[in-house]
């Protein structure tokens, strides 16, 4: 049986997108998104739980994200989720949630400097101008290695 990995996130950018280009000229944009849930603890006290996601887009979607998004903007992202483990400078084991983005929707209110919302997918940009963006997983990128990404 086949397996499936898809995540949908509506959250706010924690920092401005950072765009880089591979040696082959492929755009790669990274940014972080925060989601916040409100819950009550065992004592009935309200608390907020924030989860951070690292997001990567490739190709045309990377360029669009870099052009229109900035810290604090609300965005809808779809993609594949991957959990990575690493060791920080103090030797502590850490984990992060990384999303290889495939779909992007700007949720900025009308009248903001972007001029409203827009929706883009890896199968294409807006319906009028379709251009494919490759998947962000290295296994799906023949000929692209980690050394091609300058960060």
C-alpha positions, -999 to +999 in steps of 0.1 A: +000+000+000+012+035-008+020+060+019+011+097+020+026+128+037+009+162+035+006+191+059-016+222+057-006+252+078-021+286+084+002+308+104+023+339+105+058+344+092+084+348+120+109+365+098+114+377+063+119+351+036+155+344+026+162+336-010+192+318-024+201+303-057+217+269-064+247+267-087+222+258-115+203+291-109+173+275-091+157+298-065+153+284-030+135+304-003+133+297+034+111+312+061+095+302+094+058+300+102+043+300+137+009+286+146-007+291+180-033+270+198-052+282+229-059+255+255-067+252+291-044+233+314-054+209+342-060+239+365-083+256+340-058+283+332-056+294+296-024+289+278-011+294+243+010+267+226+031+280+197+046+256+171+073+267+147+078+253+112+107+258+088+094+261+053+113+258+020+100+266-015+118+260-048+116+276-082+089+301-091+071+296-057+104+306-040+106+338-060+069+346-053+073+340-016+104+361-014+087+389-034+054+391-016+059+378+020+074+395+050+076+390+087+041+390+103+022+382+072-004+354+074+000+326+049-014+292+040+012+265+031+008+229+020+037+205+016+055+175+029+065+174+066+098+161+078+111+161+114+149+165+117+171+160+147+204+179+153+228+188+180+231+225+190+264+243+199+260+233+236+256+197+227+219+194+233+198+173+210+172+194+192+143+187+168+127+209+142+097+205+118+105+212+082+080+216+054+089+212+018+063+235+003+042+226-027+013+251-024+012+287-012-016+311-005-012+347+007-038+356+033-030+393+035-061+415+038-070+436+008-055+470+008-022+458+022+009+465+000+005+432-017-030+442-029-049+412-017-045+375-015-031+351-041-029+314-045+000+294-060+008+257-064+038+237-074+017+225-104+017+261-114+014+297-105-019+314-109-040+296-135-031+321-162+007+315-159+015+279-150+051+271-143+063+240-124+082+242-092+102+211-084+097+192-052+119+203-023+131+168-013+166+159-023+155+125-035+131+142-059+160+164-073+182+143-095+215+161-100+209+185-071+229+179-039+232+196-005+263+213-018+243+230-044+223+249-018+244+278-004+231+277+032 
